[in-house]
C-alpha cells in the first residue's frame, strides 16, 4: 500500500475528520470559523484535523481575500473506489460514492466549482498540456487554440472533427507560464447577463509532483454546476492519464460550456 493511500485511510479512521468531510459535502467552501460552529472543539483542534485531511489531499484550500475556504477533494476517494470498491460492485458499498460527489453550491462571493488533482509531471508539461492544440485534442476531444496565450489574447475551444467550429470562445485574462492561467468562457455570439464564466488553472509543484487546481466561476445555474463537476472530473482524469502513462483514456468530446 502506498504512503498516499496510508494517509487517506488514516484520515478517514477518525470520526471527527469524517464529520468534517460530511460538512464540506453538504456545503463546500467553508471557513474554519464556519466549520468550528458545527464542532464541539477548539479552533486549534479543528485546524489539526483539517491539516491531516489536507495531507491526505481529501481537503484543499483556496484563499479569497482574508478568508481561507476549505473544499472537499474527491480524487483520493475516487482512486480508492476504483481500486477496491468498483471491483466488487456490492450494492451496500455504493453509498460510499456519495462522498465523491461534488457538493458545490451557488455562492456569489466564492468559487462556483473547485477541483484539485495531483499529477506525476512538471509544471511546464502541465502548462503545455493545457495550452497546446494537439495535446488538448488528444485527451479533451477539443483543441484549445490561441495565438500566443498572453493576457488579452482571444482563445477558442475547437472541435476536432475537421469542421473548425469553436464551441467555446473567450479571452485570456491572466497568463503566468507555467503556474497560472485565467480564461473567460462563453458560447460564440453569447452575451450572458451575468457575464462569461471564468476558469482559473493554478499549477504548483507539490513535493515531486504537481498540484493542479481548477476553479470555474460564474456558472449560471445548478445545471451548469453539475455539468462542470462531471466534465472537469473526466477531462482532468484523462489529462492525468496522458501525462503519467503517455496514453489518454478512451476519448470523448468532453465539454464544459460557458
Secondary structure, DSSP 4 states (H G I P E B T S, - for coil): --HHHHHHHHHHTSHHHHHHHHHHHHS-SB-HHHHHTTSSS-HHHHHHHHHHHHHTTSEEEEEETTEEEEEE--HHHHHHIIIIIHHH--GGGGGGGGGGS------TTS-SEEEEEEESS-HHHHHHHHH-HHHHHHHHSEEEEESS--TT-EEEEEESSSS--EEEEEEEEEEETTTEEEEEEB-TT---TT--EEEEEEEEEETTEEEEEEEEE---SHHHHHHHHHHHHHHHHHHHHHHHHS-PSSP-------
